């Protein structure tokens, strides 16, 4: 019998998207409410960023995360809580003076990136597995091998499961190295991210190649952004993986129709069941990922 498929909902992200859709949650209360709606629609995991309520941009403030967790803990649903730990890796350089960071840089150490994880101990947090050119211009996302090893060790000390964010093939390679070095417990949980400039394009051949690289014990999710998001639900399931949808990565249910998180989760569930697969409950997700049930 096939294992159930975990739906993750990436509720809001940190990008400048709040002005592009009225459905993108901004305040801790809105983020928690949208996560609860997504869980009721079938999401076993909710992936949470927080935003500054005044600027609507991404934030690392522990108190915002704490408020989201407090509301989720009191809700009538019990999704696995996955908090980002990716905030703080942004380096923007001036090509004429590349040793001097410019506006937009937010580059901090692992201790600072993990402050909210240490304070709140979610079941899962992310660990970005490589450095990449992040879109056009001169913005770079920084995650060096030393940073990743330090992050993996600290996340394990905190009793949290790392979700290994892999934006390109080399990221999968290094995540495998950390697994071989004993920094990651079984089953390692990989997130194969496609379509994000300039990591791996949303390409079925690249997805197959990356899946083929994974350790035999791994659990994985694959997703693509924007118009490819719902197509990648089916592709990930057929490749043997789990799925991720949500307003962090895509604002539309169909052409011209703006989505809510719950609608994207419901549509993902329809795709999964149309393929003859079962949707995982939160406790089934915990069992698959070896989290406390």
VONUVEX-374229 format. One record per atom (N, C-alpha, C): atom name; residue number from 1; x, y, z negated. Coordinates in steps of 0.001 Angstrom, whole numbers. Each point is the difference from the previous one (the first is absolute). Example, Ala and Ser with C-alpha at 12.3 -4.5 7.8 and 13.67 -1.06 7.14 Angstrom:
 site pos       u       v       w
    N   1   13190   -5690   -7800
   CA   1    -890    1190       0
    C   1     900    1200       0
    N   2    -350    1050     720
   CA   2     820    1190     -60
    C   2    -770    1090    -730
//
This chain:
 site pos       u       v       w
    N   1     841   -1194       0
   CA   1    -841    1194       0
    C   1     879    1248       0
    N   2    -349     999     830
   CA   2     777    1231      83
    C   2    -143     809   -1280
    N   3    1063     679    -361
   CA   3     -56     858   -1179
    C   3    -854    1224     299
    N   4    -625     584   -1027
   CA   4    -793    1212     218
    C   4     888    1174     387
    N   5    -594     952     692
   CA   5     720    1163     515
    C   5    -212    1188    -935
    N   6    1087     570    -453
   CA   6     -41    1177    -875
    C   6    -194    1248     846
    N   7    -988     821    -359
   CA   7    -143    1325     597
    C   7     585    1027    -972
    N   8     987     746     485
   CA   8     506    1164    -732
    C   8    -611    1247     602
    N   9    -450     916    -843
   CA   9    -448    1313     463
    C   9    1000    1046    -464
    N  10     649     660     965
   CA  10     923    1111    -278
    C  10    -836    1274     -16
    N  11    -300     487   -1185
   CA  11   -1139     890    -215
    C  11     216    1417     530
    N  12    1222     563    -160
   CA  12     146    1412     379
    C  12    1347     362     604
    N  13    1098    -631    -395
   CA  13    1300     369     540
    C  13     477    1345    -508
    N  14    1091     475     601
   CA  14     582    1281    -400
    C  14      84     983    1158
    N  15    -441    -415    1183
   CA  15      96     853    1170
    C  15    -982    1164     -38
    N  16     198     939     900
   CA  16    -826    1206      64
    C  16   -1281    -302     782
    N  17    -842    -858    -589
   CA  17   -1205    -473     691
    C  17   -1295     486    -620
    N  18      66     601   -1180
   CA  18   -1237     374    -689
    C  18    -823    1001     805
    N  19     656     863     771
   CA  19    -723     959     820
    C  19    -553    -588    1287
    N  20     346   -1238     292
   CA  20    -449    -628    1242
    C  20   -1221    -878    -183
    N  21    -323    -336   -1237
   CA  21   -1204    -784    -275
    C  21    -508     313   -1392
    N  22   -1301     226     -98
   CA  22    -618     276   -1296
    C  22     -32   -1235    -881
    N  23     313   -1156     546
   CA  23     -45   -1240    -767
    C  23    1309    -307    -721
    N  24    1089     713     312
   CA  24    1287    -257    -650
    C  24     -72     488   -1440
    N  25     134    -896    -984
   CA  25     -92     433   -1396
    C  25    1264     732    -438
    N  26    -202    1001    -863
   CA  26    1110     864    -413
    C  26     208     -36   -1506
    N  27   -1024     273    -782
   CA  27     153      40   -1455
    C  27      97   -1419    -557
    N  28     543    -161   -1191
   CA  28      20   -1345    -593
    C  28   -1384    -632     -72
    N  29   -1021     800    -315
   CA  29   -1363    -537     -79
    C  29    -485    -478    1365
    N  30     296     764    1048
   CA  30    -401    -402    1349
    C  30     755   -1246     462
    N  31    1291     -50    -309
   CA  31     809   -1155     399
    C  31    -508   -1256    -697
    N  32    -263      90   -1292
   CA  32    -512   -1156    -734
    C  32   -1362    -425     524
    N  33    -889     971     252
   CA  33   -1341    -336     500
    C  33      79    -684    1354
    N  34     892     482     882
   CA  34     143    -622    1316
    C  34     589   -1397    -117
    N  35     945    -180    -939
   CA  35     563   -1332    -236
    C  35   -1063    -958    -521
    N  36    -861     468    -877
   CA  36   -1078    -845    -524
    C  36    -966    -391    1119
    N  37    -358     960     847
   CA  37    -878    -308    1137
    C  37     651   -1039     919
    N  38    1307     146     225
   CA  38     715    -957     848
    C  38      -8   -1385    -623
    N  39     188     -73   -1318
   CA  39     -24   -1292    -689
    C  39   -1383    -639     102
    N  40   -1039     795    -146
   CA  40   -1351    -540     136
    C  40    -259    -507    1415
    N  41     690     590     983
   CA  41    -161    -428    1391
    C  41     832   -1227     336
    N  42     901    -404    -909
   CA  42     763   -1221     237
    C  42    1500     111    -119
    N  43     522    1175    -347
   CA  43    1453     137    -165
    C  43     436    -658   -1304
    N  44     927    -938      94
   CA  44     549    -634   -1198
    C  44    1123     820    -608
    N  45     678     811     826
   CA  45    1086     867    -450
    C  45    -316    1424     432
    N  46     224     960    -898
   CA  46     -79    1405     384
    C  46    1387     607    -155
    N  47     477     600    1086
   CA  47    1325     607      44
    C  47    -167    1501    -196
    N  48     646     539   -1039
   CA  48    -304    1349    -465
    C  48    1210     917      93
    N  49    -183    1113     706
   CA  49     784    1214    -149
    C  49    -862     984    -775
    N  50     613    1070    -500
   CA  50    -781    1100    -561
    C  50     412    1292     692
    N  51    -894     990    -107
   CA  51     213    1289     657
    C  51    -158    1142    -998
    N  52     639    1108     307
   CA  52    -202    1221    -764
    C  52   -1373     549     369
    N  53    -913     135    -949
   CA  53   -1347     457     345
    C  53     -31    1389     630
    N  54     993     838    -266
   CA  54      -7    1351     564
    C  54     552      32    1418
    N  55    1124    -659     243
   CA  55     606      33    1333
    C  55    -521   -1121     889
    N  56    -570   -1046    -581
   CA  56    -464   -1256     628
    C  56    1161    -878     470
    N  57    1244     407    -216
   CA  57    1147    -783     456
    C  57     405   -1025   -1050
    N  58     840    -956     412
   CA  58     406   -1081    -883
    C  58     718     494   -1244
    N  59    -170    -745   -1082
   CA  59     591     364   -1292
    C  59     567   -1244    -667
    N  60     937     230    -952
   CA  60     527   -1086    -818
    C  60    -444     118   -1456
    N  61    -906     903    -330
   CA  61    -336     261   -1395
    C  61    -613   -1223    -676
    N  62     615    -388   -1107
   CA  62    -457   -1181    -726
    C  62   -1434     176    -470
    N  63    -370    1214    -408
   CA  63   -1344     201    -538
    C  63   -1089    -231    1044
    N  64     291     273    1260
   CA  64    -988    -283    1040
    C  64    -190   -1511     160
    N  65    1110    -733      16
   CA  65     -95   -1462      76
    C  65    -724    -560   -1214
    N  66     288     561   -1162
   CA  66    -634    -490   -1228
    C  66   -1508     192      50
    N  67    -457    1109     545
   CA  67   -1443     249      88
    C  67    -661    -982     970
    N  68     649    -268    1126
   CA  68    -537    -994     937
    C  68    -114   -1357    -678
    N  69    1055    -428    -672
   CA  69      -7   -1301    -661
    C  69   -1066     -68   -1087
    N  70    -156    1072    -766
   CA  70   -1005      26   -1067
    C  70   -1402    -227     568
    N  71    -305     651    1106
   CA  71   -1329    -151     609
    C  71    -170   -1395     574
    N  72    1031    -513     656
   CA  72     -85   -1357     557
    C  72    -172   -1041   -1103
    N  73     721     171   -1104
   CA  73     -91    -965   -1096
    C  73   -1400     -52    -605
    N  74    -732    1104      86
   CA  74   -1349      63    -576
    C  74   -1083    -395     995
    N  75     376    -311    1230
   CA  75    -984    -267    1046
    C  75    -534   -1424     -93
    N  76   -1043    -266     794
   CA  76    -610   -1327      27
    C  76     651    -914    1032
    N  77    1133     401     534
   CA  77     792    -818     913
    C  77    1408    -105    -583
    N  78     760    -977     487
   CA  78    1309    -260    -598
    C  78    1047    -257    1080
    N  79     182     963     933
   CA  79     989    -244    1051
    C  79    1411      33    -549
    N  80     909    -652     699
   CA  80    1422     110    -303
    C  80     430    1430     300
    N  81     676     624    -940
   CA  81     450    1377     181
    C  81    1434      10     503
    N  82     191     625    1140
   CA  82    1309     116     655
    C  82     320    1484     115
    N  83    1018     456    -714
   CA  83     390    1409      42
    C  83    1226     180     887
    N  84     -18    1042     810
   CA  84    1180     297     795
    C  84    1164     387    -901
    N  85    1206    -347     434
   CA  85    1213     520    -629
    C  85     894     611    1077
    N  86    -628     363    1122
   CA  86     754     531    1123
    C  86     220    1497     -39
    N  87    -777     720    -812
   CA  87     161    1448     -59
    C  87    1376     353    -559
    N  88     695     898     680
   CA  88    1325     409    -468
    C  88    1124    -480     886
    N  89    -332    -424    1232
   CA  89    1031    -447     923
    C  89     179     888    1212
    N  90    -553    1215     -50
   CA  90     -21     860    1186
    C  90    1197     944      40
    N  91     738     -58    1092
   CA  91    1120     903     243
    C  91    -240     714    1322
    N  92     -32    1318     -54
   CA  92    -121     805    1217
    C  92    1283     806     142
    N  93     629    -110    1148
   CA  93    1283     669     197
    C  93    -120    1098    1050
    N  94     900     945     -96
   CA  94     168    1022    1027
    C  94    1073    -506     953
    N  95    -336    -272    1265
   CA  95    1024    -541     911
    C  95    1247     876      91
    N  96    -141    1296    -244
   CA  96    1168     887      60
    C  96     838     -69   -1259
    N  97    -595    -495   -1092
   CA  97     702    -102   -1289
    C  97    -505   -1261    -704
    N  98     351   -1166     516
   CA  98    -638   -1239    -462
    C  98     305    -383   -1438
    N  99     988     589    -646
   CA  99     286    -330   -1388
    C  99    -861     789    -982
    N 100    -837     902     503
   CA 100    -856     812    -860
    C 100   -1454    -368     235
    N 101    -646    -686    -948
   CA 101   -1420    -343     171
    C 101    -848    1271      99
    N 102   -1102     -73     757
   CA 102    -873    1149     165
    C 102   -1404    -332    -485
    N 103    -905     960     146
   CA 103   -1368    -145    -506
    C 103    -638   -1291     489
    N 104    -661    -665    -893
   CA 104    -609   -1294     302
    C 104     762   -1157    -616
    N 105    1245     239    -434
   CA 105     796   -1041    -638
    C 105    -557    -321   -1390
    N 106    -175   -1269    -258
   CA 106    -423    -479   -1325
    C 106     725   -1315    -222
    N 107    1233      98    -457
   CA 107     878   -1159    -101
    C 107     439    -158   -1450
    N 108    -452   -1094    -622
   CA 108     276    -223   -1419
    C 108     519   -1421    -196
    N 109     466    -285   -1225
   CA 109     542   -1329    -274
    C 109   -1116    -999    -314
    N 110     387   -1270    -126
   CA 110    -999   -1049    -222
    C 110    -710     167   -1334
    N 111     700     465   -1015
   CA 111    -630     195   -1299
    C 111   -1173     964     116
    N 112     193    1077     753
   CA 112   -1069     984     174
    C 112   -1109    -559     883
    N 113     370    -719    1040
   CA 113   -1021    -593     880
    C 113    -898    -972    -758
    N 114     546    -638   -1016
   CA 114    -736   -1052    -717
    C 114    -569     475   -1335
    N 115      12    1309    -267
   CA 115    -445     492   -1303
    C 115   -1442    -396    -290
    N 116    -885     119     980
   CA 116   -1408    -352    -225
    C 116    -189   -1506    -113
    N 117     842    -755     687
   CA 117     -68   -1463     -96
    C 117     426    -442   -1393
    N 118    1068     609    -510
   CA 118     452    -320   -1362
    C 118   -1061     369   -1028
    N 119    -662    1134     192
   CA 119    -976     463    -982
    C 119   -1286    -818      27
    N 120    -419    -475    1184
   CA 120   -1344    -568     159
    C 120     -22   -1489     331
    N 121    1115    -556     450
   CA 121     143   -1434     289
    C 121   -1152    -551     863
    N 122    -163     515    1216
   CA 122    -963    -623     911
    C 122     451   -1413     337
    N 123    -872    -780     572
   CA 123     365   -1371     352
    C 123    1009     -42    1147
    N 124    -112     942     930
   CA 124     881      63    1164
    C 124     458    1435     171
    N 125    1232     190     474
   CA 125     420    1297     520
    C 125     827    -235    1255
    N 126     114    1025     823
   CA 126     706    -171    1259
    C 126    1503     195    -167
    N 127     746    -643     906
   CA 127    1442     191     104
    C 127     318     117    1481
    N 128     315    1217     436
   CA 128     293     234    1418
    C 128    1380    -540     332
    N 129      61    -796    1068
   CA 129    1179    -840     234
    C 129     938     505    1083
    N 130      56    1312     209
   CA 130     984     503     947
    C 130    -156    1475     269
    N 131    1032     559     609
   CA 131      37    1399     405
    C 131    -427     107    1452
    N 132    -774    1052     328
   CA 132    -387     177    1395
    C 132    -237    1461     319
    N 133     122     338    1298
   CA 133    -447    1299     491
    C 133   -1505      29    -122
    N 134    -530     978    -729
   CA 134   -1427      17    -296
    C 134    -678    1031     887
    N 135    -423    -448    1178
   CA 135    -662     889     942
    C 135     978     918     706
    N 136    -570    1051     600
   CA 136     805     946     765
    C 136     750     948    -945
    N 137     874     801     594
   CA 137     717     995    -779
    C 137    1220    -569    -682
    N 138     241     432   -1228
   CA 138    1215    -379    -724
    C 138    -313    -567   -1371
    N 139   -1095    -751     -97
   CA 139    -409    -620   -1261
    C 139     443   -1448     -22
    N 140     647    -397   -1087
   CA 140     495   -1362    -164
    C 140    -566    -564   -1300
    N 141    -478   -1229      54
   CA 141    -384    -679   -1234
    C 141    1196    -813    -475
    N 142     408     214   -1241
   CA 142    1233    -580    -526
    C 142    -309   -1136    -967
    N 143     536   -1170     298
   CA 143     -64   -1132    -925
    C 143    1192    -895     307
    N 144    1104     227    -696
   CA 144    1250    -684     293
    C 144      40   -1376    -671
    N 145     913    -882     422
   CA 145     118   -1295    -670
    C 145     210     111   -1503
    N 146     843     926    -455
   CA 146     187     158   -1440
    C 146   -1296     425    -683
    N 147    -724     932     602
   CA 147   -1278     433    -561
    C 147    -988   -1158     -83
    N 148     -53    -795    1063
   CA 148    -959   -1102      40
    C 148     323   -1062   -1046
    N 149    1263    -341    -127
   CA 149     376    -983   -1021
    C 149    -321     516   -1402
    N 150     309    1274    -252
   CA 150    -311     586   -1300
    C 150   -1505     -11    -237
    N 151    -779     365    1030
   CA 151   -1445      14    -145
    C 151    -567   -1380    -260
    N 152     467    -991     748
   CA 152    -494   -1366    -185
    C 152     287    -497   -1413
    N 153    1205     271    -496
   CA 153     360    -459   -1348
    C 153    -865     673   -1057
    N 154    -213    1306     153
   CA 154    -791     723   -1002
    C 154   -1469    -410      44
    N 155    -541    -195    1191
   CA 155   -1398    -428     128
    C 155    -194   -1356    -672
    N 156     949    -882     174
   CA 156     -89   -1307    -677
    C 156      45     166   -1506
    N 157     884     854    -505
   CA 157      79     245   -1450
    C 157   -1335     495    -559
    N 158    -723     771     794
   CA 158   -1278     558    -439
    C 158   -1143   -1006      89
    N 159     256   -1178     565
   CA 159   -1031   -1020     117
    C 159   -1011     290    1087
    N 160     430     730    1029
   CA 160    -867     397    1104
    C 160     451    -735    1263
    N 161    -935    -313     880
   CA 161     306    -678    1268
    C 161     326    1040    1059
    N 162    1163    -101     659
   CA 162     271     939    1085
    C 162    -677    -444    1298
    N 163    -622     956     661
   CA 163    -481    -213    1367
    C 163    1074     574     910
    N 164     585    -821     832
   CA 164    1183     351     777
    C 164    -424     654    1305
    N 165      95    1336      55
   CA 165    -447     758    1168
    C 165    1073     -64    1085
    N 166    -335    -644    1100
   CA 166     964    -229    1077
    C 166    -474     709    1263
    N 167     701    1071     374
   CA 167    -390     828    1127
    C 167     700    -394    1293
    N 168     980    -874     -88
   CA 168     712    -457    1187
    C 168     650   -1338    -311
    N 169     545    -627    1024
   CA 169     544   -1344    -153
    C 169    1149     -42    -991
    N 170     848    1024       4
   CA 170    1102      44    -960
    C 170    -479      82   -1439
    N 171   -1185     605    -215
   CA 171    -565      44   -1351
    C 171    -354   -1399    -479
    N 172    -574    -810     894
   CA 172    -304   -1391    -354
    C 172    1297    -733    -329
    N 173    1008     213     804
   CA 173    1308    -626    -205
    C 173     521     316   -1398
    N 174     -39    1305    -400
   CA 174     552     323   -1310
    C 174    -883    -506   -1134
    N 175   -1314      21     172
   CA 175    -871    -597   -1018
    C 175     350   -1472    -195
    N 176     288    -697    1103
   CA 176     426   -1398     -97
    C 176    1309    -132    -782
    N 177     915     941     216
   CA 177    1267     -13    -739
    C 177    -268     127   -1503
    N 178    -887     914    -379
   CA 178    -327     159   -1426
    C 178    -626   -1280    -552
    N 179    -825    -651     796
   CA 179    -603   -1267    -443
    C 179    1086   -1058    -185
    N 180     931     -87     955
   CA 180    1082    -981     -96
    C 180     917     300   -1193
    N 181     134    1245    -354
   CA 181     833     385   -1142
    C 181    -713    -207   -1342
    N 182   -1252    -416      39
   CA 182    -732    -273   -1226
    C 182    -638    1212    -644
    N 183    -120    1115     748
   CA 183    -600    1205    -550
    C 183   -1531     -14      80
    N 184    -554    -934     751
   CA 184   -1443     -64     216
    C 184    -525   -1366    -405
    N 185   -1077      -6    -753
   CA 185    -598   -1252    -448
    C 185    -947    -552    1062
    N 186    -213   -1310     -39
   CA 186    -971    -635     885
    C 186   -1425     285    -463
    N 187    -910     163     948
   CA 187     256     157    1422
    C 187     332    1453     319
    N 188    1052     265     781
   CA 188     241    1387     388
    C 188   -1166     498     860
    N 189    -366    1261    -188
   CA 189   -1187     559     654
    C 189     443    1091     969
    N 190     -92    -292    1293
   CA 190     469     901    1046
    C 190   -1176     774     597
    N 191     238    1267     304
   CA 191    -952     826     729
    C 191     664     412    1304
    N 192    -469    -546    1105
   CA 192     577     305    1307
    C 192    -772    1178     581
    N 193     678    1149      86
   CA 193    -630    1264     401
    C 193     401     310    1444
    N 194    -976     154     877
   CA 194     308     231    1410
    C 194    -700    1255     509
    N 195     651     646     958
   CA 195    -574    1173     639
    C 195     378    1312    -638
    N 196     827     -24   -1055
   CA 196     387    1226    -691
    C 196    1283     535     646
    N 197     -54    1165     632
   CA 197    1215     535     645
    C 197    1077     301   -1034
    N 198    1237    -452     204
   CA 198     480    -856    1057
    C 198     513   -1307    -582
    N 199    -945    -798    -488
   CA 199     284   -1360    -396
    C 199    -399    -924    1140
    N 200    -515   -1161    -347
   CA 200    -407    -966    1020
    C 200   -1306     438     652
    N 201     -92       7    1323
   CA 201   -1268     282     659
    C 201   -1041   -1074    -329
    N 202   -1252     344     217
   CA 202   -1076    -981    -168
    C 202      20    -922    1211
    N 203     701   -1091    -137
   CA 203     229    -917    1115
    C 203    -157   -1427    -498
    N 204    -876    -787     603
   CA 204    -202   -1380    -475
    C 204    1259    -845      32
    N 205     858     240     979
   CA 205    1239    -761      66
    C 205     912     305   -1171
    N 206      80    1276    -381
   CA 206     811     366   -1153
    C 206    -599    -546   -1290
    N 207   -1330      -5     -82
   CA 207    -643    -580   -1173
    C 207     373   -1476    -126
    N 208     -88    -738    1092
   CA 208     347   -1423     -38
    C 208    1451    -199    -403
    N 209     893     856     521
   CA 209    1425    -134    -330
    C 209     242     276   -1473
    N 210    -657    1008    -551
   CA 210     212     321   -1409
    C 210    -585   -1074    -908
    N 211   -1166    -516     341
   CA 211    -594   -1079    -790
    C 211     922   -1220       3
    N 212     623    -268    1139
   CA 212     896   -1155     104
    C 212    1225     138    -895
    N 213     336    1232    -388
   CA 213    1165     237    -851
    C 213    -284    -240   -1480
    N 214   -1261     -74    -397
   CA 214    -340      -2   -1417
    C 214     372   -1310    -677
    N 215     337      51   -1280
   CA 215     243   -1238    -754
    C 215   -1250    -886      -9
    N 216     206   -1280    -134
   CA 216   -1118    -947      41
    C 216   -1003     248   -1113
    N 217     452     541   -1121
   CA 217    -889     210   -1146
    C 217    -736    1335      45
    N 218     274     818    1003
   CA 218    -510    1371       5
    C 218   -1498      67     243
    N 219    -625    1017    -597
   CA 219   -1312     480     405
    C 219     228    1331     716
    N 220    -815     257    1028
   CA 220     214    1260     713
    C 220   -1313     599     476
    N 221      53    1292     152
   CA 221   -1043     768     661
    C 221     642     726    1163
    N 222    -710      85    1105
   CA 222     450     829    1119
    C 222   -1089    1017     306
    N 223     425    1227     261
   CA 223    -979    1004     415
    C 223     639     930    1016
    N 224    -858     656     770
   CA 224     419    1058     910
    C 224    -873    1221    -262
    N 225     483    1147     432
   CA 225    -684    1235    -354
    C 225    -924     473    1125
    N 226    -846     962    -363
   CA 226    -864     718     935
    C 226    -882    -968     785
    N 227     -55     157    1319
   CA 227    -953    -786     795
    C 227     281   -1493     -17
    N 228    1207    -393    -413
   CA 228     341   -1422     -30
    C 228    -365    -675   -1318
    N 229    -505     753    -982
   CA 229    -190    -571   -1330
    C 229    -929   -1207       7
    N 230   -1173     136     574
   CA 230    -967   -1103     -74
    C 230     407   -1168     892
    N 231     647     271    1133
   CA 231     523   -1093     823
    C 231    1004    -834    -786
    N 232     830     694    -827
   CA 232    1038    -715    -749
    C 232    -576    -831   -1144
    N 233   -1228     270    -400
   CA 233    -659    -907    -949
    C 233     -45   -1397     598
    N 234    -508     -95    1212
   CA 234     -70   -1306     652
    C 234    1369    -586     271
    N 235     940     843     451
   CA 235    1329    -514     332
    C 235     711    -545   -1235
    N 236    -147     680   -1126
   CA 236     665    -468   -1216
    C 236    -596   -1309    -482
    N 237   -1321     -97      22
   CA 237    -646   -1247    -414
    C 237     457   -1154     890
    N 238      17     218    1299
   CA 238     406   -1067     924
    C 238    1471    -360    -163
    N 239     804     934    -488
   CA 239    1419    -279    -249
    C 239     230    -679   -1346
    N 240   -1077    -167    -783
   CA 240     121    -667   -1294
    C 240      76     940   -1183
    N 241    -308    1289     227
   CA 241     171     979   -1056
    C 241   -1288     574    -542
    N 242     178     989    -852
   CA 242   -1096     747    -599
    C 242    -147    1317     759
    N 243    -905     881    -448
   CA 243    -294    1187     789
    C 243     -19    1247    -872
    N 244     241    1141     665
   CA 244     -75    1299    -666
    C 244    -733     977     906
    N 245    -953     702    -580
   CA 245    -685    1095     662
    C 245     -85    1160    -987
    N 246    -516    1134     451
   CA 246    -188    1118    -912
    C 246     417    1318     611
    N 247    -431    1079    -657
   CA 247     179    1344     522
    C 247    1440     490     -73
    N 248     876    -717    -685
   CA 248    1414     366      74
    C 248     517    -131    1425
    N 249    -509    -973     734
   CA 249     568    -366    1292
    C 249    -895     323    1189
    N 250   -1287     248    -230
   CA 250    -943     159    1099
    C 250   -1259     687    -521
    N 251    -481    1007     721
   CA 251   -1154     774    -451
    C 251   -1303    -382     692
    N 252      53    -934     970
   CA 252   -1168    -241     843
    C 252    -481   -1448     -51
    N 253   -1324    -148      21
   CA 253    -629   -1313     113
    C 253     -85    -417    1458
    N 254    -267     948     866
   CA 254      -2    -179    1446
    C 254     258    1359     618
    N 255      71      70    1315
   CA 255     345    1265     649
    C 255    -962    1119    -425
    N 256     550    1028    -610
   CA 256    -784    1146    -401
    C 256    -818    -160   -1264
    N 257      34   -1172    -609
   CA 257    -800    -270   -1207
    C 257     944    -103   -1195
    N 258     -41     992    -882
   CA 258     873     -15   -1158
    C 258    -479   -1018   -1024
    N 259     952    -668    -625
   CA 259    -289   -1129    -886
    C 259     147     385   -1459
    N 260    -641    -767    -851
   CA 260     329     -41   -1419
    C 260     866   -1234    -242
    N 261     641     -38   -1143
   CA 261     774   -1197    -336
    C 261    -888   -1236     -59
    N 262   -1172     124    -603
   CA 262    -895   -1150    -114
    C 262    -424    -509    1375
    N 263    -244     913     941
   CA 263    -385    -433    1347
    C 263    1134    -755     687
    N 264    1226     459    -174
   CA 264    1132    -706     608
    C 264     177   -1378    -617
    N 265    -178    -111   -1314
   CA 265      98   -1301    -659
    C 265   -1111    -925     491
    N 266   -1213     519     103
   CA 266   -1113    -821     484
    C 266     260    -495    1417
    N 267     514     877     864
   CA 267     297    -425    1369
    C 267    1104   -1050      12
    N 268    1020     177    -832
   CA 268    1046   -1023     -93
    C 268    -584   -1326    -447
    N 269    -912      39    -969
   CA 269    -642   -1238    -453
    C 269    -765    -690    1107
    N 270    -676     781     838
   CA 270    -730    -592    1133
    C 270     954    -695     955
    N 271    1148     616     253
   CA 271     986    -615     899
    C 271     530   -1295    -599
    N 272     313      34   -1287
   CA 272     539   -1191    -667
    C 272    -998   -1146      57
    N 273   -1244     267    -359
   CA 273    -991   -1078      -8
    C 273    -335    -471    1406
    N 274     101     897     993
   CA 274    -242    -421    1382
    C 274    1060    -982     479
    N 275    1159      25    -647
   CA 275    1078    -942     326
    C 275     -88   -1273    -840
    N 276   -1102    -126    -747
   CA 276    -221   -1214    -781
    C 276     780     -60   -1284
    N 277     434    1174    -521
   CA 277     816      26   -1203
    C 277    -778     607   -1159
    N 278     420    -348   -1207
   CA 278    -609     490   -1228
    C 278     726    1251    -475
    N 279    -749     952    -549
   CA 279     586    1215    -570
    C 279     371    -268   -1453
    N 280    1227     325    -378
   CA 280     478    -281   -1357
    C 280    -649     931   -1017
    N 281    -360    -548   -1125
   CA 281    -397     806   -1146
    C 281    1253     551    -679
    N 282    -145     992    -887
   CA 282    1186     467    -724
    C 282     735   -1108    -751
    N 283    -725    -895    -646
   CA 283     682   -1067    -731
    C 283     655   -1002     940
    N 284    -590    -251    1157
   CA 284     671    -848     989
    C 284    1273     672     498
    N 285     -35    1323     186
   CA 285    1207     731     397
    C 285    1066    -118   -1070
    N 286    -400     114   -1257
   CA 286     958    -139   -1100
    C 286     645   -1382      16
    N 287    -797   -1018     254
   CA 287     536   -1361      34
    C 287     971    -178    1160
    N 288    -344     535    1170
   CA 288     874    -122    1163
    C 288    1335     703    -213
    N 289     -35    1127    -689
   CA 289    1223     808    -187
    C 289     686    -291   -1323
    N 290    -515    -970    -772
   CA 290     546    -369   -1294
    C 290      15    1186    -961
    N 291   -1147     679     -62
   CA 291    -215    1066    -972
    C 291    -832    -552   -1143
    N 292      59     602   -1174
   CA 292    -879    -455   -1091
    C 292   -1464     114     385
    N 293    -760   -1055    -258
   CA 293   -1438     -16     355
    C 293    -814     320   -1240
//
